[in-house]
Amino acid sequence: MHQLLPVHPELAPVLDVLPERPADFPDIEVTRARFLAAQTARPLPRVPGVRTERLIVRRGDGTPLTLEVYRPPAGPAGPPLPAVLHFHSGAFAYGRSRPGQDRIALMICQEVGAVAVAVEYRLAPEHPYPAGVDDCYLALRWVAGNAAFLGVDPARIAVTGKSAGACLSAAVALMARDRGGPALAHQALRIPLLDDRQATDSARHATDPRLFNSATVRAVWDHYLDGAAPDAYAAPARAADLTGLPATSLLVCDLDPARDEALDHARRLMDAGVAVTTRNLPGAWHLFELYAPETRLARAADLFWARELRSALWPPE
């Protein structure tokens, strides 16, 4: 196994039994079904009283974009809640949850105390860049513009995602800055894919065929871009100017091919005057929590992510 660092002791028994995975997606529908099965195998948070609602937003051409809204358990009438838009993981090509079963959205309700909006953006390869990120930005605009209807505070809106979803979050933050809003209070990026160029040490050395590796990353970008020339909204690491972006939390894994590009993005954000908090999980690989959900390391990842969102959206008075 050619990795930069040793595997975390909690994860070594899991890695020992993982089969090799194809670098590409030979049958996208099979891949989608397998990813959904892996998601479903992980227990959902128990959040009694969460209410879900599916809303339809119309794109400029009239086609529907589905948003699934998760509301925390109802309490005494009070001020509007913060909102977090969640862009799911899945290589830009899969990863949607079953209705009412989005684990991240449930955690946003439970651990952040915010309204969660799960965005069913269009998927590659049927809908390559920029379809997905355009949907995500449209969702942000709609949520901010309909804050009163949703019962959310337009001054406390954040974006979050894992992997490809984190790429979409970072891209939406750039769009919001460049296009005059809506303003974001935070971007919470978990194991983000940010750079199609794959020129870092972590990308070059991530070759284990059992894991999300450099060959997989190349296939992800090929499907997503479909020959398009990448710009900063496709691959946010290409952005020359990172000033004016919201405070950022960034979680990376030691054995992730995308580790170095994420840490470099964090450094560039800080150089641009953006408040950044980072956490590096030792000896963990990309989306390890799908295979080791009950480990302390998986819980540490969730706690860091939730704490940073909660601190950003519920600042001390």
SVG drawing of the C-alpha trace seen along z (x, -y; Angstrom):
<svg xmlns="http://www.w3.org/2000/svg" viewBox="-45 -43 49 52">
<polyline fill="none" stroke="black" stroke-width="0.4" points="0.0,0.0 1.5,-3.3 0.2,-5.9 1.7,-8.9 0.9,-7.9 0.0,-4.8 -3.6,-3.8 -5.3,-4.7 -5.5,-1.7 -9.3,-1.9 -9.5,-1.7 -6.8,1.0 -9.2,4.0 -11.7,2.3 -9.1,1.7 -7.9,5.3 -11.3,6.6 -12.1,3.9 -12.1,5.2 -10.5,3.3 -12.8,0.8 -12.9,-0.3 -11.3,-3.6 -14.0,-4.6 -17.8,-4.1 -18.4,-1.3 -22.2,-1.3 -23.4,-4.5 -26.7,-3.1 -25.0,-0.2 -22.6,-2.7 -25.6,-4.8 -27.3,-1.8 -24.2,-0.7 -23.5,-4.1 -27.1,-4.4 -26.8,-1.0 -23.7,-2.1 -25.4,-5.2 -28.4,-3.3 -26.3,-0.8 -25.2,-3.6 -27.7,-4.2 -29.6,-7.5 -29.6,-9.9 -32.7,-9.6 -34.3,-13.1 -37.9,-12.8 -40.1,-15.6 -38.1,-16.6 -40.5,-17.7 -39.6,-17.2 -41.1,-18.9 -40.2,-18.6 -40.4,-21.9 -40.1,-22.5 -38.1,-25.5 -38.2,-26.3 -35.1,-26.9 -34.9,-29.6 -36.1,-27.1 -39.0,-26.0 -37.6,-22.6 -38.0,-21.6 -35.3,-21.5 -36.3,-19.6 -35.3,-20.9 -35.9,-18.7 -36.4,-20.9 -35.7,-19.4 -37.0,-21.4 -35.8,-20.9 -38.5,-19.8 -40.9,-22.5 -40.4,-24.5 -41.9,-27.7 -42.4,-30.4 -39.3,-32.4 -37.1,-34.1 -36.2,-32.6 -33.7,-29.8 -30.4,-29.6 -30.4,-27.6 -27.8,-25.2 -27.8,-24.2 -26.4,-20.7 -25.0,-19.5 -24.6,-15.7 -21.4,-13.8 -21.1,-11.3 -18.5,-12.3 -21.0,-14.8 -22.7,-11.7 -24.6,-9.9 -25.3,-10.2 -28.9,-11.2 -30.6,-9.9 -34.1,-8.4 -36.7,-11.1 -36.6,-11.9 -33.4,-9.9 -30.6,-12.4 -28.3,-11.7 -26.4,-15.0 -29.7,-17.0 -30.9,-15.2 -27.6,-16.0 -28.0,-19.7 -31.3,-19.7 -30.1,-17.8 -26.6,-19.1 -26.6,-22.6 -30.2,-23.6 -30.8,-24.8 -33.2,-24.2 -31.5,-21.9 -32.1,-22.2 -30.9,-19.2 -30.5,-20.1 -31.2,-17.5 -28.9,-19.0 -28.5,-17.5 -26.0,-14.7 -23.1,-14.0 -22.5,-12.4 -26.0,-13.1 -25.7,-16.7 -22.1,-17.8 -20.7,-21.0 -22.1,-23.6 -25.5,-22.1 -25.0,-20.9 -23.4,-24.1 -26.0,-26.2 -28.7,-24.3 -26.9,-24.8 -26.5,-28.5 -30.2,-28.7 -31.1,-26.9 -29.2,-29.4 -30.8,-32.3 -34.3,-30.8 -33.7,-30.1 -32.4,-33.6 -35.3,-35.1 -37.9,-33.0 -36.4,-33.2 -39.7,-34.5 -41.7,-31.7 -39.1,-29.1 -38.8,-30.7 -35.1,-31.2 -32.8,-34.1 -31.3,-35.3 -28.3,-36.7 -27.4,-33.2 -27.2,-30.9 -24.4,-28.5 -23.4,-25.9 -21.9,-22.5 -21.0,-19.3 -18.6,-16.3 -16.3,-15.5 -18.0,-16.7 -20.6,-18.4 -17.8,-20.4 -16.6,-21.4 -20.1,-22.7 -20.2,-24.5 -16.9,-26.3 -18.1,-27.1 -21.4,-28.5 -19.5,-30.7 -17.5,-32.1 -20.6,-32.7 -22.4,-34.4 -19.4,-36.8 -19.0,-37.5 -22.7,-37.9 -23.7,-40.2 -25.1,-37.6 -26.8,-36.1 -24.3,-36.6 -23.1,-33.4 -22.3,-33.1 -20.1,-30.1 -18.9,-27.3 -18.2,-23.9 -16.1,-21.9 -15.6,-18.2 -12.9,-16.3 -13.4,-18.7 -12.4,-18.0 -11.2,-21.4 -8.6,-20.9 -8.9,-19.0 -5.2,-19.3 -4.2,-16.7 -0.6,-17.9 0.0,-17.5 2.0,-14.9 -1.2,-13.5 -2.7,-13.0 0.4,-11.4 0.8,-9.0 -2.8,-7.8 -2.7,-4.6 -4.3,-2.0 -6.9,-0.3 -9.2,0.4 -9.6,-3.3 -10.7,-6.5 -7.4,-7.2 -5.8,-9.4 -7.2,-7.3 -10.7,-7.6 -10.3,-11.4 -9.3,-11.7 -12.4,-9.8 -14.6,-12.0 -13.3,-15.2 -13.6,-13.7 -17.2,-12.8 -18.0,-16.2 -16.3,-18.4 -17.0,-16.3 -14.4,-18.2 -15.3,-21.7 -12.5,-24.1 -12.5,-24.2 -12.8,-27.6 -13.0,-28.5 -16.7,-27.6 -15.8,-24.1 -12.6,-23.7 -12.4,-26.3 -8.7,-25.8 -8.3,-27.7 -9.8,-30.9 -7.1,-33.6 -8.9,-35.8 -10.2,-34.3 -10.9,-37.6 -14.4,-38.3 -15.4,-34.7 -17.2,-33.5 -15.5,-32.0 -14.6,-28.4 -14.2,-25.1 -12.3,-22.5 -11.9,-18.8 -9.3,-16.6 -8.1,-13.0 -4.4,-12.0 -4.8,-9.3 -7.1,-11.3 -5.7,-12.2 -7.4,-15.6 -5.8,-16.3 -3.0,-18.7 -5.2,-20.7 -7.7,-21.3 -4.9,-22.3 -3.5,-24.6 -6.9,-26.2 -7.1,-26.7 -3.7,-28.5 -4.8,-30.7 -8.0,-31.6 -6.1,-32.7 -3.7,-34.7 -6.8,-36.4 -8.0,-37.4 -10.7,-34.7 -11.1,-33.0 -10.4,-29.3 -10.4,-26.3 -9.0,-23.0 -8.9,-19.5 -6.8,-16.7 -7.9,-13.1 -4.9,-10.9 -4.7,-7.7 -8.1,-8.1 -9.2,-7.8 -11.8,-9.6 -15.3,-8.8 -13.9,-6.2 -17.0,-6.8 -19.2,-4.9 -17.2,-1.8 -16.4,-2.5 -19.4,-4.6 -19.1,-3.6 -15.5,-4.5 -14.3,-7.3 -12.6,-8.9 -16.0,-9.1 -17.6,-10.7 -14.7,-13.2 -15.3,-14.2 -19.0,-14.8 -18.4,-16.7 -15.8,-19.0 -18.2,-19.8 -21.2,-20.3 -19.3,-22.5 -18.0,-24.8 -21.4,-25.3 -23.1,-25.8 -20.5,-28.4 -20.9,-30.3 -24.7,-30.2 -25.3,-30.7 -22.7,-33.3 -22.6,-34.4 -24.9,-37.4"/>
</svg>
